[in-house]
């Protein structure tokens, strides 16, 4: 039933020769049953950590014991990554999520402490063959698409609150539906996520955003209150009415935009694009105003939203590159709406490309996805308008080095022509030439020198 990789039987033979049992366990078994690629293999054994380390040292290509205090030893064999953990019977201290390590003696005792029944299945590996172990009916849960805990969910989540976010992640990755008692426990215990480090929270959020069903996961987080603990700006969008009046709130609109952006991905799941789509309107609640004509406006919500995005992603310990890219996309997502029916000058098109930089293709996808109107004529008009902008970008790209717009003279040429040393004046001259480049397109060398001399004379330089 479970396709066991050859390396699993090899390592089992090593443990059997030493008189120890070995089980393939957890996500490795679940993914094998789902016919998903199994890249990392998890095992559990009755052997104590120091014995595990000695057995692996004599068999694997490389080993590491950074997790040995918690009973885990890692190894690599012919490209396969392996972790072997001694049977656990640990508890948690109830304040942090740090386990109080206690080793167990049975596979049943080990499985009952795992997070969900779909992860509480094992395959015993023996010289005689394989035995499937499923004391909590994980296979039936997997077949029915149900997500439940081996024991009471309140106990499981109290031991490790991160498991609540893992529930949302499995909804996204595997399309599972949480059991009612799991949803109830998540709702009642959402506040306990405060015990979890932001780094670990971020890992789970990223995984669920990159899954097949991120909208379902986010809706679960919002409905249970988990989102309020880790990304409160998302549920806050339920308070703002979308200006198109086509959605009950900005929250729903943002989920639709994320789904549409996912549909435009070309090279696999894109974390930056998905985060930008989800967060592009988080500035609306803080900028919501009712106009004299009764309409609702959100002026400058892209500016406010970019700052909020930067603050939230930093708090979640995302890398500087991700923080910068997502925030810039949020900041730029409304810029296109000034394009109208093509009135932009070439210089405005150049600025659009220059401001987007390497994010231009993502910006194209985000802006197109932001059209969620049910008015087919209006939606078609918006797409045609963006088609026009992309065509103009392509035409300018053929004429100019549009993706690397720089002044026609570099810093060295500026200093030589004006006879000035490195310093702030060079930067000012550079910015002046860059503005000219944006406005007029490429200048000849003589034109650039003439413009620089005129600027220097007007500013008393030289």
MARKOL-372213 format. One line per 10 residues: number of its first residue (from 1); their letters; for each residue x, y, z of N, C-alpha, C. Coordinates in steps of 0.05 Angstrom, whole numbers. Example, Ala and Ser with C-alpha at 12.3 -4.5 7.8 and 13.67 -1.06 7.14 Angstrom:
BEGIN
1) AS) 264,-114,156,246,-90,156,264,-66,156; 257,-45,142,273,-21,143,258,1,157
This chain:
BEGIN
1) XXXXXXXXXX) 17,-24,0,0,0,0,17,25,0; 39,25,16,57,48,18,83,40,3; 90,56,-17,114,51,-32,138,61,-15; 154,43,-6,177,49,11,202,52,-5; 216,74,-3,241,78,-18,262,57,-11; 278,49,-29,299,29,-24,317,36,0; 323,62,2,341,70,24,329,64,51; 302,64,53,289,58,78,294,30,87; 293,11,68,299,-17,75,328,-20,82; 346,-5,69,374,-7,76,380,1,105
11) XXXXXXXXXX) 368,24,113,374,34,140,360,16,160; 337,4,153,323,-14,171,340,-39,177; 354,-48,156,371,-72,160,394,-66,180; 404,-41,179,425,-33,198,414,-33,226; 390,-23,231,379,-22,257,371,-50,267; 360,-67,248,352,-94,256,377,-110,264; 399,-106,251,423,-121,258,433,-114,286; 426,-90,295,434,-81,321,412,-87,342; 391,-100,333,369,-108,352,349,-87,357; 346,-67,339,327,-45,343,306,-44,321
21) XXXXXXXXXX) 282,-35,328,260,-32,308,263,-5,295; 251,-2,271,251,23,257,225,26,241; 214,50,243,189,56,229,191,81,212; 182,79,187,177,103,171,152,116,182; 152,142,185,130,154,201,123,181,191; 99,191,199,91,218,196,85,227,167; 95,250,160,90,261,133,101,244,111; 122,229,117,133,211,96,113,190,88; 98,179,108,78,159,102,54,172,88; 45,194,99,22,209,88,27,215,58
31) XXXXXXXXXX) 50,227,52,56,235,25,59,211,6; 70,189,16,72,165,0,44,155,-7; 26,155,12,-2,147,7,-16,164,-14; -9,190,-13,-20,209,-32,-6,209,-59; 15,192,-62,31,191,-86,45,218,-91; 51,232,-70,67,257,-72,96,250,-70; 113,267,-81,142,263,-79,150,264,-50; 165,244,-41,176,243,-14,206,248,-16; 214,273,-8,242,281,-10,257,277,16; 243,281,39,256,278,65,242,255,79
41) XXXXXXXXXX) 258,236,90,247,213,103,249,215,133; 227,211,147,227,212,176,223,184,187; 239,177,206,238,150,219,236,154,249; 225,134,262,226,133,292,234,105,300; 246,103,324,259,78,333,259,76,363; 262,52,373,265,48,401,294,53,411; 312,55,392,340,60,399,343,89,411; 360,92,431,364,118,443,383,135,425; 382,161,428,396,179,409,426,172,405; 440,165,427,469,160,423,473,135,407
51) XXXXXXXXXX) 455,115,409,457,91,393,451,97,364; 429,114,360,422,122,333,446,136,319; 459,153,333,482,168,322,504,149,314; 510,129,331,531,110,325,524,93,301; 498,84,298,490,68,276,491,84,250; 482,109,250,483,125,226,511,133,218; 528,138,237,556,144,231,570,122,215; 562,98,220,574,76,206,561,69,180; 539,83,173,524,76,149,521,99,129; 515,123,140,508,146,123,533,159,111
61) XXXXXXXXXX) 528,175,90,549,191,78,557,215,96; 537,225,111,541,248,129,520,246,151; 527,255,175,507,257,197,510,283,211; 489,291,225,490,314,243,472,309,266; 479,321,289,465,316,314,455,341,328; 449,362,312,440,387,323,414,384,339; 398,363,333,372,359,347,374,336,367; 398,327,374,400,303,390,389,306,418; 388,331,428,377,336,455,347,330,455; 334,331,431,306,325,429,302,297,417
71) XXXXXXXXXX) 324,282,415,322,254,406,325,250,376; 333,271,361,334,269,332,363,270,321; 369,252,303,395,253,290,390,253,260; 404,270,245,400,273,217,422,259,201; 416,252,176,436,238,160,430,243,130; 450,238,114,446,239,85,459,214,73; 444,201,55,454,177,41,446,179,12; 467,181,-5,463,182,-34,442,203,-42; 443,226,-29,425,248,-36,399,248,-21; 392,227,-7,368,226,9,373,238,37
81) XXXXXXXXXX) 355,256,46,357,267,73,340,251,92; 351,244,114,339,225,133,340,237,161; 318,234,176,318,241,205,308,217,220; 322,209,241,314,187,258,310,198,286; 286,194,297,280,204,324,272,181,342; 283,181,366,275,161,385,246,164,393; 231,141,397,203,143,406,201,165,428; 181,181,425,177,203,444,152,199,461; 154,208,485,130,209,502,131,236,517; 140,257,502,145,282,516,119,298,522
91) XXXXXXXXXX) 122,318,539,102,337,545,114,365,541; 97,385,543,107,413,539,104,428,565; 120,450,568,119,464,594,96,482,597; 79,486,577,54,501,580,58,531,579; 83,541,577,88,570,575,100,575,548; 124,565,543,135,565,516,125,540,502; 135,534,479,128,508,466,150,488,469; 169,493,487,192,476,490,184,449,502; 191,427,489,183,401,500,201,393,523; 188,380,543,203,368,564,207,339,555
101) XXXXXXXXXX) 232,333,546,237,308,531,235,284,550; 219,265,541,218,239,554,216,218,532; 234,199,531,233,179,509,214,156,516; 201,146,496,182,125,500,193,98,491; 175,78,492,184,51,485,167,37,464; 145,51,455,127,38,436,120,57,414; 114,46,390,105,63,368,78,75,374; 61,60,388,34,71,394,36,95,412; 54,94,432,57,118,449,69,141,434; 85,135,414,97,157,398,76,170,380
111) XXXXXXXXXX) 59,154,367,40,164,348,18,181,362; 10,174,386,-12,188,399,-4,217,405; 21,224,406,30,251,412,34,268,387; 29,256,364,33,272,339,9,290,334; 13,310,316,-6,332,313,-33,323,302; -34,309,280,-59,301,267,-59,272,260; -83,261,257,-84,232,251,-72,225,225; -73,243,205,-61,237,179,-31,236,180; -20,246,203,9,245,207,16,225,229; -4,210,238,1,190,259,-1,162,248
121) XXXXXXXXXX) 9,158,224,11,132,212,41,124,209; 46,98,209,74,89,207,75,63,192; 99,57,182,104,32,169,128,19,183; 123,-4,196,145,-18,209,162,-31,187; 188,-28,188,207,-38,168,222,-61,181; 218,-85,171,232,-108,182,245,-124,159; 262,-143,167,274,-160,146,253,-176,132; 232,-184,147,211,-200,135,193,-185,117; 190,-158,121,172,-142,104,163,-117,119; 140,-107,110,130,-82,120,103,-86,134
131) XXXXXXXXXX) 98,-71,156,72,-73,170,62,-44,173; 37,-40,163,25,-13,165,13,-10,193; 19,12,206,9,18,234,-8,43,233; -33,40,241,-52,63,239,-72,62,262; -63,67,286,-81,64,310,-102,86,311; -99,108,297,-118,130,299,-134,135,273; -135,115,256,-150,116,231,-143,140,213; -117,144,211,-107,165,194,-113,161,165; -111,135,156,-117,129,128,-145,136,121; -164,129,138,-192,136,133,-196,166,132
141) XXXXXXXXXX) -183,181,150,-184,210,151,-173,222,125; -151,211,116,-139,220,91,-157,216,67; -170,192,67,-188,186,45,-213,203,45; -222,211,68,-246,227,70,-240,257,70; -214,264,71,-206,292,71,-211,306,97; -209,291,119,-215,302,146,-189,307,161; -188,329,176,-164,336,192,-173,335,221; -162,317,236,-169,314,264,-144,307,280; -145,309,306,-122,303,323,-126,275,335; -103,261,341,-105,235,354,-120,235,380
151) XXXXXXXXXX) -115,255,396,-128,259,422,-144,284,422; -153,294,445,-168,319,446,-152,342,434; -164,358,415,-148,379,403,-139,400,423; -154,404,445,-146,424,465,-119,416,478; -115,390,481,-90,380,493,-68,383,473; -73,376,448,-53,377,427,-44,406,422; -63,425,420,-56,453,415,-45,466,440; -53,457,463,-41,467,488,-12,459,490; -5,435,481,23,426,481,39,444,462; 28,449,438,43,464,418,23,480,401
161) XXXXXXXXXX) 19,506,407,-1,522,393,6,525,363; 31,521,355,37,523,327,21,503,310; 11,482,323,-5,462,309,-30,474,297; -40,495,309,-64,508,298,-58,520,270; -34,533,268,-26,543,242,-20,520,222; -9,499,233,-4,475,216,-30,464,205; -52,466,221,-78,457,211,-86,474,187; -82,500,188,-88,517,165,-70,510,142; -45,504,147,-27,497,126,-36,471,111; -45,451,127,-54,426,114,-80,430,98
171) XXXXXXXXXX) -96,449,107,-120,456,91,-111,467,64; -90,484,64,-80,495,38,-66,474,22; -48,459,34,-31,441,18,-46,416,9; -63,405,26,-75,379,21,-105,381,16; -117,404,19,-145,407,15,-162,393,36; -152,389,60,-166,376,81,-186,395,95; -206,384,107,-227,399,122,-224,393,152; -220,413,169,-217,408,197,-242,397,210; -239,378,228,-263,369,242,-274,391,259; -300,391,264,-313,412,280,-299,417,307
181) XXXXXXXXXX) -290,396,321,-277,400,347,-250,413,343; -237,409,321,-212,423,315,-216,453,311; -237,460,296,-243,488,291,-251,501,318; -266,488,334,-274,499,360,-250,504,377; -232,485,379,-208,489,395,-190,511,384; -188,513,358,-172,535,346,-184,562,353; -210,564,353,-224,589,359,-220,597,388; -222,577,406,-220,583,435,-191,588,443; -172,577,428,-144,578,437,-126,596,419; -138,611,401,-122,627,382,-102,644,396
191) XXXXXXXXXX) -109,655,419,-91,674,433,-65,661,442; -64,634,443,-40,621,452,-18,621,431; -24,631,406,-3,634,386,18,654,395; 11,670,415,31,690,425,55,676,437; 52,650,443,75,635,455,95,627,434; 88,629,408,105,619,386,122,641,375; 147,635,369,165,655,358,155,664,330; 160,689,323,151,699,297,164,684,274; 188,675,278,202,661,256,187,635,249; 178,620,269,163,595,264,135,601,252
201) XXXXXXXXXX) 123,622,261,97,630,250,101,637,221; 122,651,214,126,659,186,130,635,168; 144,615,177,148,591,161,121,578,154; 103,576,174,77,564,168,60,581,150; 61,607,154,46,625,136,55,623,107; 82,622,104,93,620,77,84,594,64; 85,572,79,77,546,67,48,546,60; 31,557,76,2,557,69,-4,576,46; 10,598,45,6,617,22,14,603,-4; 35,586,-3,45,573,-27,30,547,-34
211) XXXXXXXXXX) 10,540,-17,-4,515,-22,-24,518,-45; -39,496,-50,-58,495,-72,-84,510,-65; -90,512,-39,-116,524,-31,-112,546,-10; -95,566,-16,-89,586,5,-114,602,14; -134,606,-4,-157,621,4,-172,606,27; -175,580,24,-189,565,45,-173,567,72; -147,566,70,-131,568,95,-134,596,108; -133,616,92,-136,644,103,-163,648,115; -184,638,101,-211,640,112,-213,625,139; -200,602,141,-200,588,167,-186,604,188
221) XXXXXXXXXX) -163,616,181,-149,633,201,-165,657,210; -179,669,191,-195,692,198,-219,684,215; -233,663,207,-257,654,221,-251,645,249; -228,633,254,-221,623,281,-207,644,298; -198,666,287,-184,686,302,-154,683,301; -144,663,287,-115,660,285,-102,684,270; -116,693,249,-105,715,233,-102,740,250; -121,744,268,-120,768,286,-94,768,302; -84,744,308,-60,742,324,-34,746,308; -34,739,282,-9,739,267,-9,758,243
231) XXXXXXXXXX) -33,764,231,-35,783,209,-61,798,212; -64,814,233,-90,827,239,-100,845,217; -82,854,199,-91,872,177,-110,857,158; -108,831,157,-125,816,138,-154,816,147; -160,807,172,-188,808,181,-198,837,183; -180,856,187,-189,884,189,-202,894,163; -194,881,140,-205,890,114,-235,884,112; -246,867,130,-275,862,129,-291,887,136; -278,907,147,-292,931,156,-296,951,134; -282,947,111,-282,968,90,-298,958,66
241) XXXXXXXXXX) -316,975,56,-332,967,32,-315,974,7; -313,955,-11,-298,959,-36,-311,981,-53; -295,999,-64,-306,1022,-78,-321,1015,-103; -317,990,-113,-331,982,-137,-360,973,-130; -365,969,-104,-391,960,-94,-399,933,-106; -379,917,-113,-385,891,-125,-379,869,-106; -367,875,-83,-361,854,-63,-370,864,-36; -376,845,-18,-387,853,8,-366,867,24; -340,863,18,-319,877,33,-292,874,18; -273,890,27,-247,890,14,-233,863,20
251) XXXXXXXXXX) -239,851,42,-227,825,48,-234,804,27; -259,802,20,-267,783,-1,-253,790,-28; -254,816,-34,-241,825,-59,-211,817,-60; -197,819,-37,-169,813,-36,-164,783,-40; -182,766,-29,-179,738,-34,-184,731,-63; -202,744,-76,-207,739,-105,-183,748,-121; -171,771,-114,-147,781,-128,-125,760,-125; -121,750,-101,-100,730,-97,-105,705,-114; -130,696,-115,-136,672,-132,-130,678,-162; -137,703,-170,-133,710,-198,-103,713,-204
261) XXXXXXXXXX) -88,723,-185,-59,725,-189,-46,697,-190; -56,679,-174,-46,651,-175,-51,639,-203; -74,646,-215,-80,636,-241,-62,647,-263; -47,669,-256,-29,681,-276,0,672,-271; 5,656,-251,33,647,-246,42,629,-269; 67,632,-277,78,617,-299,101,599,-291; 113,604,-269,137,588,-260,133,577,-232; 110,567,-227,104,555,-201,95,576,-181; 89,567,-156,79,586,-135,99,608,-130; 88,633,-128,104,657,-125,96,671,-99
271) XXXXXXXXXX) 113,668,-78,106,678,-52,103,709,-52; 121,723,-66,119,752,-67,93,761,-81; 86,749,-103,62,757,-117,37,751,-100; 36,728,-88,13,720,-72,10,738,-47; 32,744,-34,30,762,-11,21,790,-19; 32,800,-41,24,826,-51,-5,827,-58; -15,806,-71,-44,805,-78,-61,804,-53; -54,789,-33,-69,788,-9,-69,814,6; -46,828,6,-43,852,23,-46,878,8; -52,877,-18,-50,902,-33,-70,924,-24
281) XXXXXXXXXX) -91,916,-11,-111,936,-2,-112,939,29; -92,930,43,-94,932,72,-94,960,83; -87,980,66,-88,1008,74,-116,1020,73; -135,1005,62,-162,1017,59,-177,1023,85; -177,1005,105,-191,1012,129,-182,1038,142; -155,1044,141,-145,1068,153,-149,1093,136; -156,1090,110,-160,1113,93,-189,1116,83; -207,1101,95,-234,1101,86,-248,1128,93; -260,1140,73,-274,1165,76,-301,1164,61; -321,1176,72,-347,1178,58,-348,1205,45
291) XXXXXXXXXX) -351,1206,19,-351,1231,3,-379,1243,4; -380,1269,-3,-406,1283,-3,-428,1270,-20; -419,1257,-42,-438,1244,-59,-447,1216,-50; -437,1209,-26,-445,1183,-14,-426,1160,-20; -408,1164,-40,-390,1142,-46,-368,1140,-25; -356,1117,-24,-334,1112,-5,-307,1114,-20; -288,1129,-9,-262,1132,-22,-240,1121,-3; -217,1115,-15,-194,1105,0,-169,1119,-11; -169,1145,-11,-147,1160,-23,-120,1153,-10; -100,1148,-27,-72,1142,-18,-70,1116,-2
301) XXXXXXXXXX) -90,1098,-6,-88,1073,10,-64,1057,2; -54,1061,-23,-30,1046,-31,-5,1055,-16; -4,1081,-9,19,1091,6,18,1080,35; -6,1083,47,-10,1073,74,-6,1043,75; -17,1029,55,-15,1000,54,13,990,51; 29,1004,36,57,996,32,72,997,59; 67,1018,74,80,1021,101,70,999,120; 44,994,119,33,972,136,44,945,129; 47,941,103,58,915,93,87,912,103; 102,933,100,130,932,108,132,926,138
311) XXXXXXXXXX) 115,939,154,116,935,183,108,906,191; 87,896,178,77,869,185,98,847,176; 108,849,152,127,829,143,153,830,158; 161,853,167,185,855,184,180,841,211; 156,846,221,149,834,247,148,804,245; 141,794,222,141,765,218,169,754,209; 189,771,209,216,763,204,221,753,175; 206,765,156,212,759,129,239,772,121; 251,761,100,277,772,91,273,800,80; 294,816,80,293,843,70,283,844,41
321) XXXXXXXXXX) 292,824,25,285,824,-3,255,820,-6; 243,802,9,214,797,7,199,821,17; 208,833,39,194,857,50,195,879,30; 218,884,18,220,906,-2,203,901,-26; 203,876,-37,189,870,-62,158,871,-57; 149,859,-36,120,859,-31,110,888,-26; 125,903,-10,117,930,-4,116,948,-29; 136,944,-47,137,960,-71,114,953,-89; 106,928,-91,83,921,-108,57,933,-96; 54,932,-70,31,945,-58,31,975,-64
331) XXXXXXXXXX) 54,987,-62,56,1016,-68,49,1023,-97; 56,1005,-115,53,1011,-144,27,1001,-156; 11,986,-141,-11,972,-154,-33,990,-165; -34,1015,-156,-54,1034,-166,-43,1052,-188; -17,1052,-193,-5,1071,-211,-18,1068,-239; -24,1045,-248,-35,1041,-274,-62,1056,-278; -77,1060,-257,-103,1071,-260,-102,1101,-269; -78,1112,-268,-75,1139,-280,-70,1138,-310; -69,1114,-321,-64,1112,-350,-87,1119,-367; -111,1116,-356,-136,1123,-371,-138,1108,-397
341) XXXXXXXXXX) -141,1123,-418,-144,1110,-445,-118,1114,-461; -96,1116,-447,-70,1117,-461,-59,1145,-462; -66,1163,-443,-57,1191,-444,-28,1194,-433; -17,1173,-421,10,1175,-410,30,1183,-432; 48,1200,-424,71,1207,-441,91,1184,-441; 110,1185,-459,131,1165,-459,147,1166,-433; 150,1191,-422,166,1193,-397,151,1180,-374; 124,1181,-374,109,1168,-353,111,1138,-355; 112,1128,-380,116,1099,-384,143,1091,-374; 163,1107,-380,191,1101,-371,192,1100,-340
351) XXXXXXXXXX) 178,1119,-327,179,1119,-298,165,1095,-286; 143,1086,-299,129,1063,-290,147,1038,-291; 162,1036,-313,180,1013,-315,204,1016,-296; 214,1040,-293,237,1044,-276,230,1039,-246; 206,1048,-238,198,1045,-210,192,1015,-204; 182,1001,-224,177,972,-220,203,956,-220; 221,964,-237,247,950,-239,243,921,-245; 256,903,-230,254,874,-235,226,863,-227; 209,879,-215,182,871,-207,162,875,-229; 170,884,-252,151,893,-273,132,870,-280
361) XXXXXXXXXX) 142,846,-285,124,824,-293,104,817,-271; 114,818,-246,95,813,-224,75,835,-222; 83,860,-227,64,883,-226,43,879,-248; 51,871,-272,32,865,-293,10,846,-282; 19,824,-270,1,803,-261,-17,814,-238; -6,829,-220,-21,840,-198,-42,859,-207; -35,878,-225,-54,898,-234,-77,885,-250; -70,866,-267,-91,852,-282,-109,837,-263; -98,825,-242,-114,809,-223,-132,827,-206; -124,852,-203,-139,870,-186,-166,879,-198
371) XXXXXXXXXX) -171,871,-223,-197,876,-235,-216,853,-228; -235,859,-210,-254,838,-201,-282,847,-206; -286,868,-222,-313,877,-228,-329,856,-243; -355,854,-237,-372,835,-251,-384,847,-276; -378,873,-280,-386,887,-305,-367,878,-327; -377,861,-345,-359,850,-365,-347,872,-384; -363,892,-390,-353,913,-408,-331,928,-394; -335,934,-368,-314,949,-354,-289,932,-351; -293,907,-345,-269,889,-342,-254,887,-368; -268,884,-390,-255,882,-416,-240,908,-423
381) XXXXXXXXXX) -253,931,-416,-240,957,-421,-214,960,-405; -214,951,-380,-190,952,-363,-168,935,-375; -175,911,-384,-155,893,-395,-144,904,-421; -161,916,-438,-152,928,-462,-133,952,-457; -140,967,-436,-123,990,-429,-95,980,-420; -95,958,-405,-69,948,-396,-54,936,-419; -69,923,-437,-56,913,-462,-41,936,-476; -54,959,-477,-42,982,-491,-17,991,-477; -17,991,-450,6,999,-435,29,979,-440; 23,954,-439,44,934,-444,56,936,-472
391) XXXXXXXXXX) 39,943,-492,48,946,-519,67,970,-521; 60,992,-507,78,1015,-507,104,1009,-493; 103,994,-472,128,986,-458,145,970,-477; 133,952,-492,148,935,-510,160,952,-533; 145,971,-543,155,988,-564,178,1005,-555; 176,1017,-531,198,1033,-520,223,1015,-514; 217,991,-505,239,973,-499,256,967,-524; 243,965,-547,257,961,-572,274,985,-580; 265,1008,-572,279,1033,-580,301,1040,-559; 297,1033,-534,315,1042,-513,322,1018,-495
401) XXXXXXXXXX) 343,1022,-479,350,1003,-458,331,1008,-434; 306,1001,-438,285,1010,-419,288,997,-392; 299,972,-391,300,958,-365,324,967,-348; 341,984,-358,364,994,-343,368,1023,-349; 347,1039,-344,348,1068,-350,368,1082,-332; 388,1094,-344,408,1109,-330,414,1135,-345; 425,1154,-331,433,1179,-345,452,1173,-368; 454,1192,-387,471,1188,-410,500,1193,-403; 506,1204,-380,534,1207,-370,535,1195,-342; 557,1180,-337,560,1168,-310,574,1187,-292
411) XXXXXXXXXX) 578,1178,-267,591,1196,-247,618,1205,-255; 634,1187,-266,661,1195,-274,661,1216,-296; 643,1213,-315,641,1233,-337,632,1260,-325; 613,1259,-306,604,1284,-294,626,1299,-280; 642,1284,-264,664,1297,-249,685,1308,-268; 691,1293,-289,711,1303,-308,702,1327,-323; 677,1328,-332,666,1350,-347,664,1375,-330; 655,1372,-305,651,1396,-288,675,1402,-271; 695,1384,-270,719,1389,-254,713,1389,-225; 696,1371,-216,689,1370,-187,697,1343,-176
421) XXXXXXXXXX) 702,1342,-149,710,1317,-136,684,1301,-129; 688,1276,-121,665,1260,-111,651,1275,-89; 624,1273,-88,609,1287,-67,580,1291,-75; 565,1306,-58,537,1310,-63,530,1323,-90; 548,1340,-100,543,1354,-125,541,1334,-148; 557,1313,-147,556,1292,-168,529,1279,-168; 519,1273,-144,493,1260,-141,471,1278,-152; 472,1304,-147,452,1323,-157,453,1324,-187; 477,1325,-198,479,1326,-227,468,1300,-240; 474,1278,-227,465,1251,-236,434,1251,-237
431) XXXXXXXXXX) 422,1260,-215,392,1261,-214,380,1279,-236; 394,1301,-241,384,1319,-262,385,1305,-289; 406,1292,-295,409,1278,-321,389,1254,-322; 384,1241,-299,365,1219,-299,337,1229,-305; 330,1252,-293,304,1264,-299,301,1271,-328; 322,1281,-340,321,1287,-369,318,1262,-385; 332,1241,-377,330,1215,-391,301,1204,-390; 289,1207,-367,261,1198,-364,242,1215,-382; 247,1241,-383,229,1259,-397,233,1257,-427; 257,1256,-436,263,1259,-465,273,1233,-479
441) XXXXXXXXXX) 279,1213,-462,290,1189,-475,320,1192,-478; 333,1174,-492,363,1175,-495,372,1201,-508; 393,1213,-497,406,1236,-509,433,1227,-522; 441,1242,-542,468,1237,-553,488,1246,-532; 513,1238,-536,534,1246,-517,537,1277,-516; 537,1289,-540,540,1318,-541,516,1332,-528; 491,1321,-532,468,1334,-520,469,1331,-490; 478,1308,-480,480,1304,-451,500,1324,-439; 523,1327,-452,544,1345,-442,533,1374,-442; 519,1382,-463,508,1409,-464,488,1414,-442
451) XXXXXXXXXX) 471,1394,-437,451,1397,-416,464,1398,-388; 485,1383,-384,499,1383,-359,512,1410,-354; 525,1421,-375,538,1447,-372,518,1469,-366; 495,1468,-380,474,1488,-375,464,1486,-347; 460,1462,-337,451,1458,-309,472,1469,-289; 497,1463,-295,519,1472,-277,520,1502,-276; 518,1515,-299,519,1544,-301,495,1556,-286; 472,1544,-289,448,1555,-275,450,1553,-245; 466,1533,-236,469,1529,-207,496,1539,-196; 510,1554,-213,535,1566,-203,557,1546,-197
461) XX) 558,1525,-213,578,1504,-208,599,1505,-230; 624,1502,-222,645,1501,-242,658,1528,-245
